[in-house]
Amino acid sequence: MFMILITSHCVEAAAFFKNPKVELALDSNVLYTISDKPTLTGEELWVDDPSRLPRQTHQYLHFKVSVHNELEKLVPVWFSIGFPAMKVLVVTDGVSVWETGDDSPYSTRPVNAPNYHFPSILSPSSETEFRGYMQGEILRYTFTLGTPEYFNQRYVKTLQRDMAFFGAMALLTALCLVGFITSRNWVFLSFAAFIFSTTFWFFRVFGYAFEILWPSSPYLNDISYALSIYAVLLSAFWVLLQSLAKEGHSVYGAKHIKRFCLLVPFAGLLLWQTLGLDLALRLPVLLFFPFIITAGIVIYVEHKRGSDRAKWLAAAMAPVTFSTLVLTIIALFNVDLYLEPIATFMTGIVLTCLFMVSLTANYMVKVVQRERDTQKRAAKLRSEQTSKLEALVKERTKALEDTNKTLADIASKDSLTNLPNRRTLDLFVDNTFTHGNEEDEVLAVALIDLDHFKSINDTFGHDIGDEVLKTIAELLSPLNNDKQVAARYGGEEFAIVQRYPAYQKTLNDDLDAFAAQLNDVHANINALRIEALQGRTIGASFGWTLCESSSDIVCAFRRADKALYTAKDKGRNVIIKAF
């Protein structure tokens, strides 16, 4: 009773908006109450800690927070709910009312973004109250406020990180599938299943699936999340067993592990129907702790049995084990470990997958080598089959070389535009300043960003956006030679890097020629006419600079990037040189 008496007199403390360039955290200023219906009677108790409210899953959690604008001007802002999970969500700023939630189509979101953003305007030196309610079996939220520019800049960085991760995981999945097709070794398929399920889980958690895969079918949200998280756990066990499996050898504890994996989905369904969705989705996350313990025991026993793979598997699992522990501890116990959990988990997953694929590929190379040696010995013993065996060896060698060439092309080129990718660009830059060329050569670095490309995607669709990128790639492709690389840098960004002799007599002329080349590329982009764009022209902003040594590589790209943003600030579709 004493707690209720205190919380019933909670006074709403306004948050003060001072700096448009930073995000304003609101969680400590929000008040909460619950009700059985969306409407309030006015007699509810408001508290500043929602954990004090004994909410049932059918009840509504109401919230309100006031924001005082200390600036003497109108400020457009987004009231934001980050990393959200709720079936129904209604928000108002006193002027507009938004009705959305995970049970509503993606089109109900006021802003096209993974998080929920609600556009409002803070009047000069005045107070604005945001209030609303949410309902669902699982409620996850954090309240912030910021300008649209702030959130857009953050989304650009997040998108670059996510796309790099998804690209790496997609490439690893493709490599594993190619390895399985060429070798018929099931360990490659288990890797592919684990990598794909992990990638899909991230794709679902980050909200991209809501927008891309089922924007009008929100009922798939819970189903897809459950399938993905359970698939990650089960495929992890599959990788463990397949990595240690040998012909005629049973992995320690394999029967019990397989039985356990068969029971896990049924246990999840039972929890869903009896204790609720939240516990059903927490189950596979909690089971990662016994998985790590089980994997450690199995690897240790197999190592004692003489398995040469066990120690390498243990080393390969170390990054994902550490990152999983970090993510799970933060998610379940709300502990601040001073690590960005998602980035840490991404890094661990990628490192483990790379290590596993590398180890398995190395093992398969040894297997192929042993097969070739056996065939050569057999050829010597059976002179009548010499010609047939030599032909077979050549055929397999050619197939292996073709596969390696295919993998090299996949790794070095962008899959959409067929231009050199970021990795190829980095190798070109690094090779410029190696082998004694540090003082002999310099680089001209140019970054290109297509103006208003998101508007093209939003207006005409991503297929047309891809067509635009391919058309730009056709313009840039002829520029590639042994002295110059024109690559896709990421998203709608491209890069042109050309190396020149560092002789002062000719360098100025070379840079003038490079600038003229950029002007030609810029003019050609402006002159493009794509029928699907219905007469809309394409603009591009350029930023370029000079890189004189290996120690200047990072700074040079930053200067070019800064010049690119200066070009955008000056109205876009211009070329800016950074000095």
Secondary structure by P-SEA (a helix, b strand, c coil): caaaaaaaabbbbbbbbccccbbbbccccccccccccccccccbbbbcccccccccccbbbbbbbbbbccccbbbbbbbccccccccbbbbbcccbbbbbccccccccccccccbbbbbbbbcccbbbbbbbcccccccccccccccaaaaaaaaaaaaaaaaaaaaaaaaaaaaaaaaaaacccaaaaaaaaaaaaaaaaaaaaacccccccccccccaaaaaaaaaaaaaaaaaaaaaaaaaccccccccaaaaaaaaaaaaaaaaaaaaacccaaaaaaccccaaaaaaaaaaaaaaaaaaacccaaaaaaaaaaaaaaaaaaaaaaaacccccccaaaaaaaaaaaaaaaaaaaaaaaaaaaaaaaaaaaaaaaaaacccaaaaaaaaaaaaaaaaaaaaaaaaaaaccccccccccaaaaaaaaaaaacccccccbbbbbbbbbbcaaaaaaaaccaaaaaaaaaaaaaaaccccccccccccccccbbbbbbbbccccccaaaaaaaaaaaaaaaaaaaaaccccccccbbbbbbbbccccccccaaaaaaaaaaaaaaaaaaacccbbbbcc
